[in-house]
Every structure is written in structure tokens, then in C-alpha cells.
């Protein structure tokens, strides 16, 4: 049983419809906005002593963080959905 399925079963005991909805929501692909928000949070955390904000970071730097966040989220969802 996957982590997501186990969590759905635990939280929504006996309610198959809610379990199904939870699983669908938890396993959906992240939106571009969610990925960028995660990338910004990662950038801010790793560059807390830097004077360059996310907004002033160059396009290549932003793209690197966005790509890293896509990979991280793919790994997270892969782990959460594996049986």
C-alpha cells in the first residue's frame, strides 16, 4: 500500500469517496505556480545571507531552482505513490 493510500485510509476511515478524492488530489501533478513557489522558498532558504532576492535573480538562476524543484517534487510524489 502506498503512503498516500495508507494516509487516505487512516484519515477517511470507511468513506471510499473521500479516500478516492484524497488520493486524486495528493497524486496530481503540481502546477507551475506551485513549483515556482517551492523554488522561491528553496532559493530564499539557501541564499538567506545573500543580498539577491528571488525577484532580482537572473533568469538562469531561477530556471536552475525551478528545475531542481521539479525533480524534488517528482521524487516526493514517486515515493508517496510507490507500493
N, CA, C and O of each residue as an XYZ file, in Angstrom:
332
protein
N       0.854     -1.179      0.000
C       0.000      0.000      0.000
C       0.901      1.244      0.000
O       1.891      1.305      0.729
N       0.547      2.213     -0.814
C       1.352      3.433     -0.893
C       1.137      4.318      0.337
O       0.185      4.133      1.095
N       2.030      5.266      0.513
C       1.915      6.227      1.618
C       0.605      7.000      1.490
O      -0.107      7.200      2.474
N       0.294      7.432      0.273
C      -0.925      8.211      0.039
C      -2.168      7.375      0.344
O      -3.085      7.851      1.014
N      -2.204      6.138     -0.141
C      -3.360      5.270      0.109
C      -3.530      4.993      1.595
O      -4.645      4.995      2.117
N      -2.411      4.754      2.267
C      -2.450      4.491      3.705
C      -2.979      5.699      4.474
O      -3.799      5.555      5.381
N      -2.511      6.871      4.111
C      -2.962      8.102      4.767
C      -4.454      8.331      4.510
O      -5.196      8.694      5.423
N      -4.886      8.117      3.270
C      -6.301      8.299      2.930
C      -7.170      7.352      3.741
O      -8.221      7.743      4.249
N      -6.733      6.117      3.858
C      -7.490      5.120      4.621
C      -7.557      5.498      6.104
O      -8.592      5.329      6.750
N      -6.457      6.006      6.628
C      -6.406      6.385      8.045
C      -7.284      7.612      8.338
O      -8.021      7.631      9.323
N      -7.199      8.613      7.490
C      -7.927      9.864      7.728
C      -9.418      9.725      7.437
O     -10.250     10.250      8.177
N      -9.752      9.018      6.357
C     -11.148      8.920      5.925
C     -11.663      7.479      6.070
O     -12.142      6.873      5.111
N     -11.554      6.967      7.263
C     -11.981      5.585      7.561
C     -13.395      5.327      7.038
O     -14.337      6.037      7.390
N     -13.530      4.302      6.195
C     -14.846      3.884      5.744
C     -15.510      4.773      4.715
O     -16.590      4.429      4.236
N     -14.921      5.891      4.353
C     -15.527      6.783      3.369
C     -14.724      6.685      2.069
O     -13.769      7.430      1.846
N     -15.142      5.742      1.220
C     -14.409      5.451     -0.016
C     -14.334      6.656     -0.948
O     -13.313      6.864     -1.604
N     -15.383      7.439     -1.012
C     -15.399      8.605     -1.887
C     -14.349      9.635     -1.447
O     -13.616     10.172     -2.277
N     -14.284      9.899     -0.167
C     -13.290     10.846      0.347
C     -11.873     10.298      0.191
O     -10.947     11.056     -0.099
N     -11.694      8.993      0.381
C     -10.379      8.382      0.171
C      -9.931      8.561     -1.270
O      -8.786      8.921     -1.542
N     -10.857      8.302     -2.187
C     -10.570      8.455     -3.610
C     -10.198      9.904     -3.945
O      -9.253     10.149     -4.694
N     -10.941     10.851     -3.390
C     -10.675     12.271     -3.633
C      -9.310     12.667     -3.065
O      -8.561     13.403     -3.706
N      -8.993     12.187     -1.880
C      -7.695     12.477     -1.258
C      -6.562     11.953     -2.138
O      -5.591     12.663     -2.401
N      -6.692     10.717     -2.587
C      -5.661     10.101     -3.420
C      -5.493     10.874     -4.731
O      -4.370     11.113     -5.174
N      -6.604     11.260     -5.346
C      -6.543     12.021     -6.598
C      -5.839     13.360     -6.390
O      -5.007     13.761     -7.204
N      -6.172     14.042     -5.312
C      -5.548     15.335     -5.030
C      -4.078     15.213     -4.683
O      -3.268     16.041     -5.101
N      -3.730     14.193     -3.927
C      -2.352     14.019     -3.486
C      -1.431     13.534     -4.598
O      -0.222     13.759     -4.538
N      -1.973     12.884     -5.594
C      -1.125     12.329     -6.644
C      -1.177     13.119     -7.948
O      -0.570     12.718     -8.941
N      -1.893     14.232     -7.953
C      -1.957     15.048     -9.168
C      -0.624     15.739     -9.410
O       0.133     15.961     -8.465
N      -0.323     16.084    -10.664
C       0.920     16.814    -10.930
C       0.858     18.224    -10.330
O      -0.205     18.845    -10.326
N       1.967     18.725     -9.834
C       1.965     20.082     -9.291
C       1.819     21.111    -10.419
O       2.238     20.875    -11.552
N       1.222     22.243    -10.085
C       1.072     23.311    -11.077
C       2.392     24.069    -11.203
O       3.263     23.966    -10.339
N       2.529     24.824    -12.281
C       3.728     25.650    -12.460
C       3.868     26.662    -11.322
O       4.977     26.960    -10.880
N       2.737     27.184    -10.855
C       2.765     28.155     -9.762
C       3.286     27.520     -8.475
O       4.057     28.140     -7.743
N       2.864     26.280     -8.198
C       3.346     25.581     -7.006
C       4.843     25.302     -7.113
O       5.580     25.446     -6.137
N       5.281     24.908     -8.290
C       6.703     24.635     -8.494
C       7.524     25.904     -8.298
O       8.560     25.876     -7.634
N       7.072     27.007     -8.867
C       7.814     28.261     -8.712
C       7.824     28.721     -7.257
O       8.838     29.235     -6.784
N       6.719     28.546     -6.545
C       6.675     28.918     -5.127
C       7.673     28.079     -4.330
O       8.369     28.603     -3.460
N       7.746     26.785     -4.621
C       8.721     25.924     -3.954
C      10.140     26.307     -4.290
O      11.009     26.313     -3.417
N      10.389     26.633     -5.566
C      11.726     27.050     -5.996
C      12.136     28.342     -5.288
O      13.283     28.485     -4.865
N      11.196     29.280     -5.162
C      11.488     30.544     -4.466
C      11.820     30.286     -3.003
O      12.766     30.864     -2.468
N      11.051     29.426     -2.359
C      11.309     29.100     -0.948
C      12.677     28.443     -0.788
O      13.408     28.748      0.154
N      13.024     27.546     -1.701
C      14.336     26.900     -1.667
C      15.445     27.923     -1.886
O      16.449     27.916     -1.173
N      15.268     28.794     -2.860
C      16.242     29.850     -3.140
C      16.437     30.736     -1.904
O      17.566     31.014     -1.498
N      15.330     31.167     -1.321
C      15.409     32.038     -0.146
C      16.102     31.344      1.030
O      16.878     31.968      1.754
N      15.821     30.056      1.214
C      16.432     29.315      2.325
C      17.932     29.133      2.119
O      18.712     29.254      3.063
N      18.327     28.848      0.903
C      19.737     28.598      0.626
C      20.554     29.873      0.467
O      21.779     29.853      0.594
N      19.882     30.966      0.192
C      20.581     32.231     -0.038
C      20.203     33.282      0.992
O      20.159     34.473      0.682
N      19.934     32.851      2.202
C      19.461     33.773      3.231
C      20.489     34.847      3.572
O      20.120     35.923      4.043
N      21.758     34.577      3.342
C      22.796     35.572      3.632
C      23.167     36.381      2.399
O      24.002     37.283      2.462
N      22.542     36.049      1.284
C      22.832     36.727      0.021
C      21.940     37.961     -0.108
O      20.837     38.003      0.436
N      22.424     38.944     -0.822
C      21.652     40.171     -0.998
C      20.707     40.124     -2.199
O      19.926     41.049     -2.420
N      20.784     39.041     -2.971
C      19.958     38.945     -4.167
C      18.657     38.222     -3.850
O      18.667     37.072     -3.412
N      17.552     38.895     -4.071
C      16.253     38.280     -3.831
C      15.850     37.458     -5.052
O      16.447     37.587     -6.121
N      14.850     36.626     -4.888
C      14.326     35.826     -5.991
C      13.938     36.733     -7.162
O      14.203     36.421     -8.322
N      13.321     37.835     -6.838
C      12.860     38.756     -7.870
C      14.021     39.352     -8.661
O      13.863     39.663     -9.842
N      15.179     39.514     -8.034
C      16.327     40.100     -8.739
C      17.288     39.045     -9.291
O      18.261     39.390     -9.962
N      17.028     37.781     -9.019
C      17.885     36.707     -9.544
C      17.752     36.647    -11.056
O      16.682     36.901    -11.608
N      18.852     36.307    -11.718
C      18.780     36.226    -13.177
C      17.951     35.021    -13.615
O      17.694     34.099    -12.840
N      17.555     35.058    -14.847
C      16.658     34.035    -15.389
C      17.258     32.633    -15.291
O      16.541     31.678    -14.993
N      18.559     32.497    -15.536
C      19.225     31.194    -15.478
C      19.219     30.639    -14.058
O      18.996     29.445    -13.856
N      19.462     31.503    -13.079
C      19.431     31.053    -11.683
C      18.045     30.575    -11.301
O      17.891     29.531    -10.668
N      17.052     31.329    -11.681
C      15.673     30.927    -11.393
C      15.358     29.587    -12.049
O      14.757     28.711    -11.428
N      15.764     29.434    -13.297
C      15.493     28.195    -14.033
C      16.144     26.998    -13.346
O      15.555     25.919    -13.288
N      17.358     27.185    -12.826
C      18.036     26.093    -12.113
C      17.238     25.660    -10.892
O      17.075     24.464    -10.647
N      16.743     26.618    -10.131
C      15.958     26.301     -8.937
C      14.609     25.678     -9.307
O      14.140     24.767     -8.625
N      13.997     26.156    -10.361
C      12.726     25.597    -10.809
C      12.926     24.150    -11.265
O      12.124     23.277    -10.935
N      13.999     23.898    -12.024
C      14.295     22.523    -12.452
C      14.558     21.621    -11.252
O      14.096     20.481    -11.211
N      15.302     22.136    -10.278
C      15.587     21.352     -9.067
C      14.300     21.043     -8.311
O      14.133     19.938     -7.795
N      13.395     22.009     -8.243
C      12.127     21.794     -7.546
C      11.272     20.766     -8.280
O      10.632     19.930     -7.641
N      11.250     20.813     -9.608
C      10.508     19.806    -10.387
C      11.032     18.400    -10.065
O      10.251     17.473     -9.852
N      12.365     18.254    -10.034
C      12.957     16.951     -9.714
C      12.613     16.518     -8.295
O      12.295     15.352     -8.056
N      12.676     17.457     -7.354
C      12.365     17.131     -5.963
C      10.911     16.696     -5.814
O      10.624     15.706     -5.141
N      10.005     17.422     -6.432
C       8.586     17.064     -6.337
C       8.301     15.730     -7.014
O       7.479     14.953     -6.529
N       8.973     15.458     -8.127
C       8.803     14.168     -8.800
C       9.259     13.033     -7.881
O       8.605     11.994     -7.797
N      10.386     13.240     -7.193
C      10.883     12.228     -6.254
C       9.932     12.051     -5.076
O       9.676     10.927     -4.645
N       9.417     13.142     -4.562
C       8.482     13.094     -3.431
C       7.220     12.336     -3.826
O       6.778     11.440     -3.108
N       6.640     12.699     -4.975
C       5.421     12.019     -5.397
C       5.681     10.560     -5.743
O       4.841      9.696     -5.490
N       6.849     10.287     -6.323
C       7.191      8.896     -6.616
C       7.228      8.052     -5.373
O       6.709      6.936     -5.357
N       7.843      8.579     -4.320
C       7.914      7.860     -3.050
C       6.529      7.693     -2.439
O       6.202      6.633     -1.905
N       5.724      8.736     -2.519
C       4.392      8.716     -1.905
C       3.434      7.759     -2.603
O       2.484      7.276     -1.988
N       3.676      7.483     -3.882
C       2.746      6.634     -4.623
C       3.263      5.222     -4.852
O       2.530      4.381     -5.372
N       4.507      4.941     -4.476
C       5.018      3.589     -4.714
C       4.353      2.592     -3.763
O       4.013      2.916     -2.625
N       4.187      1.407     -4.254
C       3.541      0.351     -3.460
C       4.562     -0.367     -2.608
O       4.212     -1.288     -1.870
